[in-house]
Amino acid sequence: MVFPRSYPSMQERVRDVQSKFQNHHIKQNIIKGKIVIQNHGQSGPGKSAYVQIYSSTTVDPSTGKGKLSAKAYLKHGKSEGHGGTKTRVYKIKIHVEPDFGIPGAFLMKNQHKHKFFLESVTLEILDNQIIYFDCRSWVYPFQKTKSERLFFSNNSYLPNHTPSALVELRKLELASLRGDGKQVRKEWDRIYDYDYYNDLCNPDKGQEHIRPVLGGSELHPYPRRVRTGHPPSNTEPSTESRTETINLDIYVPLDERFSPKKLSEFISNSIQATVHFIITEADSLFKQDSSSFESFDEIHDMFSSKRSNAVEGKAKNKLKGKVKERLKKLVPDVLFKEIIYTGKEDLVKFPLPQIIRENELAWGNDEEFGRQMLAGTNPTRIQSLQEFPPEGRYGVSTIEASHIEHNLDGLTLFEAMNEWRIFILDHHDYLMSYLSKINTKGVCAYASRTLFFLRTDDTLKPLAIELSLPGSNEDTEVSRVFLPANQGTEAALWQLAKAHVAANDSAYHQLISHWLHTHAVVEPFIIATRRQLSVMHPINWLLRPHFKDTMHINALARSILINSRGILEKTLFSGEISMELSSELYKEWRFDEQALPADLVKRGLALEDPDNPNNPTGVQLLFDDYPYGADGLDIWYAIKTWVTDFCTLFYKDDSSVNSDVEIQAWWSEIQNVGHGDKCNETWWYKMTTLVDLTEALTTLIWITSGLHASVNFGQYAYDGCPLNRPMLCRKFIPKEGTQEFAEFLRDPDKYYLNMLPDRFEMSLGIALTEVLSKHTSDEVYLGQRPLLECTDNVVQQKFKKFNEHLQEIEKKIIQRNKDPKFKNRSGPAKIPYELLYPDTSNVGPRWGITRKGIPNSVSI
């Protein structure tokens, strides 16, 4: 239960309960309880485990902690099943002294040889009152941990309202979670400490595996990650050594790990991508007679179930002999068995991405190209153009007014600019200094600027694409401008230019919009929460569902996705400098600008509207048919209302925020340690007011839920077709008079296909987007919370209001998607915008690629 400040004082409740204990002391020498342990195939702990409860109201003068009960051993467990989860339930009787008071915490000691997953504990006190403990944590054998586990009840207290009998326990628990910064991490540890991104490379394997350490330097700033405790490399002490295999058993603190069910699903979903990744020989599963495609039909065939028996047989046979031996060396035994089992089935068949499901030519449509800037997988980069021509650190753009003025539906450039109708997708300045390094090993990349015109029906019409390469002198560039065309050579060149823009945008999406702006920036908040906010703190309770599984998925990403020679390096045009590029763009990051209203205003997609009582978000969209912006603002306001309602239950004014020592320590650590490379920047909230707190929490919850859902779960629908969003290009656009241009003129389609990623890169990219787009069955969605009935009635009512608010948003989104005037909500590809559809009303489990539902946390 959560007890807000409006409840009767703890002293009043203590006196009431203690007087009842005195009147019923013989009966109340025993407190009955129920312990629920999940069954994961191992025998229950039985009499090898016991609990002792701490009083929250009576202090033991000899320890300064709550009075401790006698031991109660777990005996005669009964097997039960609920929702597909098998549990073992133990009923216990705990002997206490008559003046024991109200239970507030308990110790669990596991003397069994196996760990077990403790689901919950309930204790029954006077008048059938229930004290509930929502545990959901592994309890390891005492012989390994050398200490008992401590759990607190669901009651929430600000630090200065903590019952005196729990004050010392609260401090000790936080101290244990911080550790001493010295230990090498063990599987059973629950220690949270910070580290740099020094585990992305493997210098012991050679020069090509060396990557810079990210974080802790002016050159390469980065958010911190949780420390995993690998011993340092012999060749470079500042980096952690990595195992030879793909490590799915990487350390994360005990309570941050996937459930066994989710880990099993993740491995199963990842097998296909893993197979693509680990087989690097020229005779990989997906290489046929040629690494290039001969026709567009061949690409479509990748998604067909009608593959020839010969091709399927060839793919299966690749898992034999030398390849199978190599697999066994590279991956853990359990994963090797899964791969071999999966290899008996079709390894090269993908479901049809939505971008080509209803209209197989939609990917080449200019209107669809513009629509995806507003409703695709990366709707957070487009911005209003503030000056023409665009200008950056390398000088003025070569796009001229004459290039675009004929295409402004009768407006002059001056009129269009004044009406805020010119937009830009800018992938120019941040790329220019890296292109010389990127354009090696067969990759051909430009820095790009793409201009769009906002038509009266709110669709974006592409106007021009500028593609740039470094010039012969430092800080100079060579640029070409391409214009829309419907037929002939110019139309073919325009398609090539759009492909290069899509490659730029795909890399930015994966490295910045998705990885950096959700996964990476959130992890320091999680670490600080565990280290500085007690589990009894109400803000810890508020944030808990929004941090679920993030630390584990980030650790897995460092092992297989963003590491040297990892999947992103093999699929994105940015290659081995991918994470270095991410670090460069972290220099521009501001937490306050991740608040959706602030982000929209900064990008010129919304105007400030603070005094409009009919617009509670405080901003007005520049145009209504911006699906990400319209749905996002609705979700933002729902989150903000819930956060404000919750916080005002505990904080009566600004001074109560200022005097909360745990909140102040939490915010200080986020700013000075977790995001320490940005500690001196002036935009951080001061955390001296209730408004500061609610804004910070709303932004954080928005990032973990709405923002992540919008940039993650639509990936397969759009990026799953490389024709729509190639991740790299292997040819530059040919110049007239060259041999390449003659080749292009002979067969423009063949030139386009040869420019796309090869079969191996393409297959790997498709598999990656498929895995990332899948929901897992144990996800909990925004507006849903397990065991909510075990919290206080007032909090339940506020959360119910939040749930109902989200269900109203669902209705609004359905209506918007039905409204024919909102063309960007479906477009030529006929993909309804549902990435911010809460799906809160659906209480059943979901699995797979649904493009619906906003999970509470960054968990995939």
C-alpha positions in Angstrom: 0.0 0.0 0.0 1.1 3.5 -0.7 0.4 6.0 2.1 0.3 9.7 0.9 0.7 12.6 3.2 -3.1 13.0 3.5 -3.4 9.8 5.5 -3.6 9.7 9.4 -0.2 10.2 11.0 2.0 7.2 11.5 1.9 8.0 15.3 -1.9 7.8 15.3 -1.9 4.5 13.5 0.8 3.1 15.7 -1.1 3.9 18.9 -4.2 2.4 17.4 -2.6 -0.8 16.4 -0.5 -1.2 19.5 -3.6 -0.8 21.7 -5.2 -3.5 19.7 -2.1 -5.7 20.2 -2.3 -5.1 24.0 -5.9 -6.2 24.0 -5.3 -9.3 21.9 -1.7 -10.1 22.8 -2.1 -13.8 23.1 -3.8 -14.1 19.7 -1.4 -11.7 18.0 1.8 -13.4 19.2 1.5 -15.0 15.7 1.3 -13.2 12.4 0.1 -15.3 9.5 1.7 -14.9 6.0 1.8 -16.3 2.5 4.9 -16.5 0.4 4.7 -17.0 -3.4 7.7 -18.3 -5.3 7.8 -18.8 -9.1 8.6 -22.3 -10.2 11.3 -22.4 -12.9 11.9 -26.1 -13.0 13.9 -26.4 -9.8 12.8 -27.7 -6.5 11.4 -25.1 -4.0 13.6 -23.9 -1.2 11.4 -25.5 1.5 12.9 -25.7 5.0 16.2 -24.4 3.6 14.8 -20.9 3.6 13.3 -18.7 6.3 11.9 -15.2 6.9 12.1 -12.8 9.8 10.0 -9.7 9.9 11.0 -6.2 11.1 8.6 -4.0 12.9 8.1 -0.6 11.4 6.8 0.9 14.6 8.9 -0.5 17.5 12.6 0.1 17.7 15.0 -2.5 19.2 17.2 -0.3 21.4 20.1 -2.7 21.0 20.3 -2.4 17.2 18.5 0.9 16.4 16.4 -1.0 13.9 12.9 -2.3 14.0 12.2 -5.2 16.4 12.9 -8.5 14.7 10.6 -11.5 14.9 11.5 -15.2 15.3 12.4 -17.2 12.2 9.6 -18.8 10.2 10.7 -21.6 7.8 9.1 -22.3 4.5 7.3 -25.7 4.8 4.7 -27.7 2.8 4.5 -25.5 -0.3 1.5 -25.9 -2.6 1.8 -25.7 -6.3 -0.5 -23.3 -8.1 -0.8 -21.9 -11.6 -1.9 -18.4 -12.7 -1.8 -16.8 -16.1 0.6 -19.5 -17.4 3.0 -18.9 -14.5 3.6 -21.8 -12.1 4.1 -20.9 -8.5 4.7 -22.5 -5.2 2.8 -21.0 -2.2 4.0 -21.4 1.4 1.8 -20.5 4.3 3.8 -19.4 7.4 3.2 -18.4 11.0 5.6 -15.9 12.5 6.0 -15.6 16.2 6.3 -12.0 17.5 6.3 -10.3 20.9 3.1 -8.6 22.0 4.5 -5.1 21.5 5.9 -5.9 18.0 3.7 -3.4 16.2 3.2 -3.2 12.4 5.5 -5.2 10.1 7.4 -3.0 7.7 10.2 -5.2 6.2 11.5 -8.7 6.3 14.7 -10.7 5.9 14.9 -13.8 3.6 17.7 -16.2 4.0 18.2 -18.9 1.4 20.2 -21.8 2.6 19.2 -24.0 -0.4 21.8 -24.7 -3.1 19.6 -23.1 -5.8 18.4 -19.6 -6.3 14.6 -19.0 -6.4 12.4 -16.2 -7.7 10.4 -14.6 -4.9 7.2 -13.2 -6.3 5.4 -11.7 -3.3 4.8 -11.9 0.5 1.6 -11.0 2.3 1.2 -10.7 6.0 -2.1 -10.6 7.8 -2.4 -8.4 11.0 -5.4 -7.3 13.1 -8.9 -7.0 11.6 -7.8 -8.8 8.4 -5.5 -5.9 7.5 -3.0 -7.0 4.8 0.6 -5.8 4.6 1.8 -6.5 1.0 5.4 -7.0 -0.2 5.8 -6.8 -4.0 9.2 -8.6 -4.2 9.7 -10.0 -7.8 13.4 -10.7 -7.3 15.8 -13.6 -7.3 17.0 -14.8 -3.9 20.5 -16.5 -4.2 22.0 -19.0 -1.8 23.5 -17.4 1.3 26.7 -19.3 0.7 27.2 -17.1 -2.4 25.8 -13.7 -1.2 27.0 -13.9 2.4 24.0 -11.9 3.4 20.2 -12.1 3.8 17.9 -10.3 1.4 15.9 -7.4 2.8 12.5 -6.5 1.4 10.3 -3.5 2.4 6.5 -3.4 2.3 4.6 -1.5 -0.4 4.2 1.5 1.9 5.8 4.6 0.5 7.4 7.3 2.6 9.4 10.4 1.8 12.7 10.2 3.7 11.6 12.5 6.5 8.4 10.6 7.0 10.1 7.2 7.4 8.9 5.3 10.5 11.8 5.5 13.0 12.1 1.7 13.1 12.9 1.6 9.4 15.2 4.6 9.1 18.4 2.6 9.7 17.3 -0.2 7.4 16.5 2.3 4.6 20.0 3.7 4.8 21.7 0.3 5.0 19.8 -1.0 2.0 20.8 2.0 -0.2 24.4 1.7 0.9 24.4 -2.0 -0.1 23.1 -1.2 -3.5 25.9 1.4 -4.1 28.7 -1.0 -3.1 32.2 0.1 -2.5 33.2 0.5 -6.2 35.8 -2.3 -5.9 34.3 -5.7 -6.3 34.4 -7.7 -9.5 30.7 -8.3 -10.2 29.2 -11.7 -9.6 25.9 -13.1 -10.9 24.2 -12.7 -7.6 25.2 -9.1 -6.9 22.8 -6.2 -6.6 25.3 -3.4 -7.0 24.9 -0.3 -9.1 27.9 1.8 -10.1 28.8 3.8 -13.2 31.2 3.1 -16.0 32.2 4.5 -19.3 31.4 2.8 -22.6 34.7 1.0 -22.5 33.4 -2.4 -23.4 32.5 -2.0 -27.1 35.9 -3.1 -28.5 38.2 -6.1 -28.2 41.7 -4.8 -28.7 43.2 -8.2 -28.0 41.8 -9.3 -31.4 43.7 -6.6 -33.4 43.7 -3.0 -34.5 40.4 -3.3 -36.5 38.6 -4.0 -33.2 39.8 -0.9 -31.3 37.2 1.7 -30.7 37.5 4.9 -28.6 36.2 4.8 -25.0 33.0 6.9 -24.9 32.4 9.1 -21.8 34.7 10.9 -19.5 36.4 13.1 -22.2 35.7 16.3 -24.0 36.4 14.6 -27.3 34.0 11.6 -26.7 31.3 12.6 -24.1 28.6 10.0 -23.4 26.1 8.9 -20.8 27.4 6.4 -18.3 26.3 2.8 -18.2 26.1 0.4 -15.3 29.5 -1.1 -14.3 29.8 -4.8 -15.2 33.1 -5.5 -13.6 35.0 -7.3 -16.4 38.7 -7.4 -15.7 40.7 -4.9 -17.8 42.3 -5.8 -21.1 46.1 -6.5 -21.1 46.7 -4.3 -24.1 44.5 -1.3 -23.1 43.7 -0.9 -19.4 41.0 1.6 -20.0 38.9 -1.0 -21.8 37.1 -4.1 -20.6 38.0 -7.4 -22.2 35.3 -9.2 -24.0 34.6 -12.9 -24.4 35.1 -14.6 -27.8 31.5 -15.7 -27.9 28.3 -13.7 -28.2 27.6 -13.2 -24.5 23.9 -13.4 -23.6 24.8 -14.0 -20.0 26.4 -10.6 -19.5 26.3 -9.2 -16.0 23.6 -6.7 -15.0 22.4 -6.2 -11.4 20.2 -9.0 -10.2 16.9 -7.1 -10.3 17.4 -5.7 -13.8 17.4 -9.0 -15.6 14.9 -10.3 -18.0 12.5 -12.8 -16.7 13.3 -16.4 -17.8 10.3 -16.3 -20.1 11.4 -13.0 -21.7 15.0 -14.1 -22.1 13.8 -17.3 -23.8 11.6 -15.2 -26.2 14.4 -12.8 -26.9 16.8 -15.6 -27.8 14.2 -17.2 -30.0 13.4 -13.9 -31.7 17.1 -13.2 -32.2 18.2 -16.5 -33.6 17.7 -15.4 -37.2 19.6 -12.1 -36.7 22.3 -14.0 -34.7 22.8 -16.5 -37.5 23.3 -13.7 -40.0 25.7 -11.9 -37.7 28.1 -14.7 -36.7 28.7 -16.3 -40.0 31.1 -14.0 -41.7 32.7 -16.3 -44.2 32.1 -15.7 -47.9 29.9 -18.7 -48.0 27.4 -17.3 -45.5 23.9 -18.7 -45.4 22.5 -15.9 -47.5 25.1 -15.6 -50.2 24.1 -17.1 -53.5 25.9 -16.9 -56.8 26.1 -13.2 -56.6 26.2 -10.7 -53.7 24.0 -8.2 -55.8 20.5 -8.4 -57.0 19.6 -8.7 -60.6 16.0 -7.4 -60.3 13.5 -5.9 -57.9 11.6 -9.2 -58.0 14.6 -10.9 -56.3 14.3 -8.5 -53.4 10.6 -9.1 -53.2 11.3 -12.9 -53.2 13.2 -12.4 -49.9 9.7 -12.0 -48.3 8.1 -14.8 -50.3 7.3 -18.2 -48.8 7.7 -19.7 -52.3 11.4 -20.2 -52.3 12.8 -23.0 -54.4 13.7 -26.3 -52.6 17.2 -25.9 -54.0 17.7 -22.5 -52.4 16.2 -23.8 -49.1 18.4 -26.9 -49.2 21.5 -24.8 -49.8 20.7 -22.6 -46.8 20.1 -25.5 -44.5 23.3 -27.3 -45.6 25.3 -24.3 -44.7 24.8 -25.2 -41.0 26.8 -28.3 -41.6 30.5 -29.0 -41.5 32.9 -26.1 -41.0 30.2 -23.5 -40.4 28.6 -25.6 -37.7 32.0 -26.0 -36.0 32.6 -22.3 -36.1 29.1 -21.7 -34.6 29.9 -23.9 -31.7 33.0 -22.0 -30.9 31.3 -18.6 -31.2 28.1 -19.0 -29.2 27.2 -20.5 -25.8 26.0 -24.1 -25.9 22.3 -23.2 -25.1 22.2 -20.8 -28.0 24.1 -23.2 -30.3 21.3 -25.8 -29.8 18.7 -23.2 -30.5 20.4 -22.2 -33.7 20.8 -25.7 -35.0 17.1 -26.4 -34.2 16.0 -23.2 -36.0 18.3 -24.2 -38.9 16.0 -27.1 -39.6 13.4 -24.6 -40.7 13.4 -21.8 -43.3 16.1 -19.3 -42.2 15.7 -16.9 -45.1 12.0 -16.2 -45.1 10.7 -12.9 -43.8 7.1 -11.7 -43.4 6.1 -9.0 -45.9 6.8 -5.5 -44.5 3.7 -3.2 -44.6 5.4 -0.7 -46.9 5.0 -3.1 -49.8 2.0 -5.1 -48.5 -0.8 -2.9 -49.9 1.1 -1.1 -52.6 4.4 -2.6 -53.6 5.5 0.6 -55.4 4.7 3.0 -52.5 8.4 3.1 -51.5 9.3 5.1 -54.6 6.4 7.6 -54.2 7.5 11.2 -53.4 4.4 11.8 -51.2 5.2 8.7 -49.2 8.8 9.8 -48.9 7.6 13.1 -47.4 4.9 11.4 -45.2 7.5 9.2 -43.5 9.3 12.3 -42.2 6.1 12.9 -40.2 4.8 9.4 -39.5 7.5 6.9 -40.2 10.2 5.4 -38.0 12.1 8.7 -37.6 9.6 11.6 -37.2 11.8 13.5 -34.8 14.4 15.0 -37.2 12.3 17.1 -39.6 12.3 20.8 -38.8 11.1 24.1 -40.1 13.7 26.0 -42.3 14.4 29.3 -40.6 16.6 30.9 -43.3 17.3 30.4 -47.0 19.6 29.2 -48.3 20.5 26.8 -45.4 23.9 27.5 -43.9 26.2 25.5 -41.7 29.7 25.3 -40.4 30.9 24.4 -43.9 29.3 27.4 -45.6 26.1 28.1 -47.5 24.0 25.5 -49.2 24.2 25.3 -53.0 20.4 25.0 -53.3 19.2 28.1 -54.9 15.8 29.8 -55.1 15.5 28.9 -58.8 15.7 25.2 -57.9 12.5 25.2 -55.9 10.4 28.4 -56.5 8.6 26.8 -59.5 7.4 24.0 -57.2 5.8 26.0 -54.4 2.2 25.8 -55.6 2.1 29.4 -56.8 3.8 30.9 -53.8 7.1 32.8 -53.9 9.9 31.6 -51.8 9.5 34.7 -49.6 5.8 33.9 -49.0 6.5 30.2 -48.3 9.1 31.0 -45.8 6.9 33.6 -44.1 4.1 31.0 -43.8 6.5 28.5 -42.3 6.0 26.1 -45.1 9.5 25.1 -46.0 11.0 22.2 -44.0 14.4 20.6 -44.0 15.7 17.1 -43.2 19.3 18.0 -42.3 22.0 15.3 -42.2 24.8 17.6 -43.3 27.2 19.2 -40.8 27.6 16.4 -38.4 28.5 14.0 -41.1 30.9 16.1 -43.2 33.9 15.6 -41.0 33.5 11.8 -40.9 32.9 11.1 -44.6 36.5 10.6 -45.5 36.7 7.8 -42.9 33.3 6.4 -43.8 33.8 6.2 -47.5 36.2 3.2 -47.4 35.7 -0.5 -47.8 33.0 -0.2 -50.5 30.7 2.2 -48.7 29.6 5.4 -50.5 28.0 8.1 -48.4 27.1 11.8 -48.7 26.1 14.4 -46.2 22.6 15.5 -47.2 20.1 18.3 -47.0 16.5 17.7 -48.2 13.9 20.5 -48.5 10.2 19.9 -48.4 7.1 22.2 -49.1 4.1 21.9 -46.8 1.1 21.8 -49.1 -2.4 23.1 -48.2 -3.5 19.5 -47.5 -0.6 19.2 -44.9 1.4 16.7 -47.0 5.1 17.3 -47.5 6.3 17.6 -51.1 10.0 17.1 -51.7 11.6 20.1 -53.3 15.4 19.4 -53.6 18.1 17.2 -52.3 21.7 18.4 -51.8 24.4 15.8 -51.5 27.8 16.8 -50.4 31.3 15.4 -50.1 34.5 16.8 -48.6 36.5 19.1 -51.0 40.2 18.9 -51.7 40.9 21.6 -49.1 40.0 21.5 -45.4 36.5 22.8 -44.6 35.4 22.8 -48.2 32.9 20.6 -49.9 31.7 19.6 -53.3 27.9 19.5 -53.6 25.3 18.4 -56.1 21.6 19.3 -56.2 18.9 16.9 -57.4 15.3 17.9 -58.2 12.1 15.8 -58.4 11.3 14.4 -61.8 8.7 11.9 -63.0 10.4 10.3 -66.0 13.6 9.8 -67.9 17.2 10.1 -66.6 16.4 12.9 -64.1 13.7 10.7 -62.5 16.2 7.8 -62.1 18.8 10.2 -60.6 16.2 11.5 -58.2 15.5 8.0 -57.0 19.2 7.4 -56.4 19.4 10.7 -54.4 16.4 9.7 -52.2 18.1 6.4 -51.5 21.2 8.2 -50.2 19.0 10.5 -48.0 17.2 7.4 -46.6 20.5 5.8 -45.8 21.5 9.0 -43.9 18.2 9.0 -42.1 18.3 5.3 -41.2 21.7 5.6 -39.5 20.6 8.7 -37.6 17.4 6.9 -36.6 19.2 3.8 -35.2 22.2 5.6 -33.6 20.5 8.8 -32.3 16.7 8.8 -32.3 16.5 5.2 -31.1 19.7 4.2 -29.3 21.1 7.5 -27.9 17.9 9.4 -27.2 16.1 6.5 -25.5 18.3 3.6 -24.4 21.5 5.3 -23.6 20.3 8.6 -22.0 17.9 6.7 -19.7 20.4 4.3 -18.1 22.0 6.9 -15.8 18.5 7.7 -14.5 18.0 4.1 -13.6 21.3 3.7 -11.9 20.8 6.9 -9.9 17.3 5.8 -8.9 18.5 2.5 -7.6 21.4 4.1 -5.7 19.7 7.2 -4.3 15.9 6.5 -4.0 14.9 3.9 -1.5 12.3 1.4 -2.7 10.1 3.0 -0.1 10.4 6.3 -1.9 7.2 7.2 -3.8 9.1 8.4 -6.9 10.9 5.0 -7.0 7.5 3.4 -7.1 6.3 5.8 -9.8 9.3 5.1 -12.0 9.7 1.3 -11.4 7.7 0.1 -14.4 9.4 2.5 -16.7 12.8 1.1 -16.0 11.9 -2.6 -16.5 14.5 -4.6 -18.5 16.2 -1.5 -19.9 19.6 -2.2 -18.3 19.6 -5.8 -19.5 18.7 -4.9 -23.1 21.4 -2.2 -23.1 23.9 -4.7 -21.9 22.9 -7.2 -24.6 23.1 -4.4 -27.2 26.7 -3.7 -26.1 27.5 -7.4 -26.7 25.9 -7.9 -30.1 24.5 -4.7 -31.6 26.7 -1.6 -31.0 30.1 -3.3 -30.3 33.0 -3.4 -32.7 32.1 -5.6 -35.7 28.6 -5.8 -34.3 25.4 -5.7 -36.2 25.1 -2.0 -36.6 28.6 -1.7 -37.8 27.8 -4.3 -40.4 24.5 -2.8 -41.6 24.8 1.0 -41.3 26.8 3.1 -43.7 28.6 4.7 -40.7 30.3 1.4 -40.0 33.1 1.4 -37.4 32.6 5.1 -36.5 28.9 4.5 -35.7 29.3 4.9 -31.9 31.8 7.7 -32.3 29.2 9.5 -34.4 26.6 8.9 -31.6 29.1 10.5 -29.1 29.4 13.5 -31.4 25.7 14.1 -31.4 25.4 13.6 -27.7 27.2 17.0 -27.5 24.0 18.5 -28.7 21.7 16.6 -26.3 19.6 18.4 -23.7 17.3 16.5 -21.4 14.9 19.4 -21.1 14.5 19.4 -24.9 13.4 15.8 -24.9 10.1 17.1 -23.4 7.9 16.7 -26.4 6.4 20.3 -26.4 10.0 21.7 -26.1 11.2 19.5 -28.9 8.4 20.5 -31.2 8.9 24.2 -30.6 12.7 23.8 -31.1 12.2 22.2 -34.5 9.6 24.7 -35.5 6.8 22.2 -35.7 4.8 23.9 -33.0 4.3 27.4 -31.5 4.2 28.2 -27.8 0.6 28.7 -26.6 0.9 28.9 -22.8 -2.2 31.0 -22.1 -4.8 29.0 -24.0 -7.1 27.2 -21.5 -8.2 24.8 -24.3 -4.7 23.7 -25.0 -3.2 22.2 -21.8 0.0 21.1 -23.5 1.1 24.7 -23.8 2.0 24.4 -27.5 0.0 24.5 -30.8 1.1 22.3 -33.7 2.0 24.2 -36.9 -0.3 21.9 -38.8 -2.8 19.3 -37.5 -1.8 16.4 -39.7 1.5 15.6 -38.0 0.7 12.1 -36.6 3.7 11.8 -34.3 3.1 15.3 -33.0 -0.6 15.1 -32.6 -0.8 11.7 -30.9 2.4 12.4 -29.0 1.1 15.6 -27.4 -2.0 13.7 -26.2 0.1 11.0 -24.6 2.4 13.6 -23.1 -0.5 15.5 -21.5 -1.9 12.2 -20.1 1.5 11.3 -18.6 1.9 14.8 -17.2 -1.5 14.8 -15.6 -0.8 11.4 -13.9 2.6 12.5 -12.7 1.3 15.7 -11.3 -1.7 14.0 -9.6 0.7 11.4 -8.0 3.4 13.9 -6.9 0.9 16.2 -5.2 -0.2 13.4 -3.0 3.3 13.4 -1.4 4.7 16.9 -1.9 2.6 19.7 -0.5 4.8 22.5 -1.8 8.2 23.5 -3.2 9.9 23.2 0.1 9.0 19.6 0.5 10.8 18.9 -2.8 13.8 21.0 -1.7 14.0 19.2 1.7 13.8 15.7 0.2 17.4 14.5 0.6 17.0 11.4 -1.6 15.5 13.4 -4.5 18.2 16.0 -4.2 20.9 13.3 -4.1 19.3 11.5 -7.1 19.1 14.6 -9.3 22.7 15.7 -8.3 24.0 12.3 -9.2 22.2 12.2 -12.6 23.6 15.6 -13.5 27.2 15.2 -12.1 27.9 11.5 -12.6 25.4 9.7 -14.9 25.5 12.6 -17.4 28.7 14.0 -15.9 30.1 15.1 -19.3 27.3 17.7 -19.3 27.3 18.6 -15.6 28.2 22.2 -16.2 25.5 23.0 -18.7 22.9 25.5 -17.5 19.7 24.0 -18.8 19.4 21.3 -16.1 16.3 21.7 -14.0 17.3 23.1 -10.6 15.0 20.6 -8.8 14.0 23.2 -6.2 10.2 23.2 -7.1 7.4 20.8 -7.6 7.2 22.0 -11.2 10.8 21.0 -11.7 10.1 17.6 -10.4 7.0 16.9 -12.4 8.5 18.2 -15.6 11.6 16.0 -15.2 9.5 12.9 -14.3 7.1 13.6 -17.2 10.0 13.9 -19.6 11.6 10.7 -18.3 8.4 8.7 -18.6 7.7 10.1 -22.1 11.2 9.0 -23.2 10.8 5.5 -21.9 7.3 5.0 -23.2 5.9 7.2 -26.0 9.2 8.3 -27.6 10.7 4.8 -27.6 7.5 3.2 -29.0 7.3 5.7 -31.8 10.9 5.2 -33.0 11.1 1.4 -32.4 8.0 -0.6 -33.2 7.5 0.6 -36.7 10.9 -0.4 -37.9 10.0 -3.6 -39.7 6.9 -1.9 -41.4 9.2 0.7 -43.1 12.9 -0.3 -42.7 12.2 -4.0 -43.3 12.1 -3.2 -47.0 15.6 -2.0 -48.1 14.1 -0.4 -51.2 12.3 2.0 -48.9 15.1 2.7 -46.4 18.5 1.2 -47.3 20.9 1.4 -44.5 23.9 2.0 -46.7 24.8 2.6 -50.4 27.6 1.0 -52.3 27.8 3.5 -55.2 27.9 7.2 -55.5 25.5 8.9 -58.0 27.4 8.9 -61.3 28.5 12.2 -63.0 27.7 12.8 -66.6 30.6 12.0 -68.9 32.0 9.2 -66.7 32.1 5.4 -67.3 29.7 5.0 -64.3 27.2 7.3 -65.9 27.3 5.3 -69.1 26.7 2.2 -67.0 23.8 4.0 -65.3 22.2 5.0 -68.6 22.4 1.4 -70.0 20.3 0.1 -67.1 19.2 2.6 -64.4 17.4 -0.1 -62.4 20.5 -2.4 -62.4 22.6 0.6 -61.2 20.1 1.3 -58.4 20.1 -2.4 -57.3 24.0 -2.5 -57.3 24.0 0.6 -55.1 21.9 -1.1 -52.4 23.5 -3.2 -49.7 24.5 -6.7 -50.8 22.6 -9.8 -49.9 24.4 -10.4 -46.6 24.1 -6.8 -45.4 20.5 -6.6 -46.5 19.4 -9.9 -44.9 21.1 -8.9 -41.6 19.4 -5.5 -41.7 16.0 -7.0 -42.3 16.5 -9.5 -39.5 17.5 -6.8 -37.1 14.4 -4.7 -37.8 12.2 -7.7 -37.4 13.6 -8.6 -34.0 13.5 -5.0 -32.8 9.9 -4.5 -33.9 8.5 -7.4 -31.9 6.6 -7.0 -28.7 7.3 -9.7 -26.1 4.5 -11.4 -24.3 5.4 -10.1 -20.8 5.5 -6.4 -21.7 3.3 -4.1 -19.5 1.9 -1.2 -21.3 1.3 2.5 -20.5 -1.7 2.8 -18.2 -1.3 -0.7 -16.9 0.4 -1.8 -13.8 0.4 -5.3 -12.2 -0.7 -5.7 -8.6 -2.2 -2.1 -8.6 -4.8 -3.4 -6.2 -2.1 -3.7 -3.6 -1.6 0.1 -3.5 -3.5 2.7 -1.7 -7.1 3.5 -2.8 -6.3 7.2 -3.6 -3.4 6.2 -5.8 -5.6 3.5 -7.5 -8.1 6.2 -8.3 -5.5 8.5 -9.8 -4.1 5.7 -11.9 -7.5 4.7 -13.0 -8.0 8.2 -14.2 -4.7 7.9 -16.2 -5.9 4.6 -17.7 -9.3 6.2 -18.7 -7.4 9.2 -20.2 -5.4 6.8 -22.4 -8.5 5.0 -23.5 -10.0 8.3 -24.6 -6.8 8.9 -26.6 -7.3 5.5 -28.3 -10.7 6.7 -29.5 -9.3 10.0 -30.8 -6.5 8.1 -32.7 -9.1 5.8 -34.3 -11.1 8.8 -35.4 -8.1 10.6 -36.8 -7.1 7.5 -38.8 -10.6 7.3 -40.3 -10.7 11.0 -41.2 -9.8 11.3 -45.0 -8.5 14.9 -44.5 -5.6 13.5 -42.5 -3.6 12.1 -45.5 -0.4 11.6 -43.5 -2.0 9.1 -41.2 -2.1 6.4 -44.0 -0.5 7.7 -47.2 0.2 5.8 -50.5 1.4 2.8 -48.5 -1.9 2.6 -46.6 -0.2 2.2 -43.2 -2.4 3.7 -40.5 -0.4 5.6 -37.8 -0.8 3.5 -34.7 2.7 3.7 -33.1 1.3 5.9 -30.3 -2.0 4.0 -30.0 -1.8 3.1 -26.3 -3.8 -0.2 -26.6 -4.3 0.2 -22.8 -7.8 -1.2 -23.1 -6.3 -4.5 -24.3 -5.4 -6.3 -21.1 -4.4 -9.6 -22.6 -0.8 -10.6 -23.6 0.5 -9.4 -27.0 3.3 -10.8 -29.0 5.0 -10.1 -32.3 4.9 -7.2 -34.8 1.7 -5.4 -33.9 2.7 -1.7 -34.3 0.3 -1.0 -31.4 0.7 -0.5 -27.7 3.1 1.7 -25.8 5.2 -0.4 -23.5 6.1 1.3 -20.2 9.8 0.9 -20.6 12.7 0.7 -23.1 12.8 -3.1 -23.1 13.8 -4.0 -26.6 
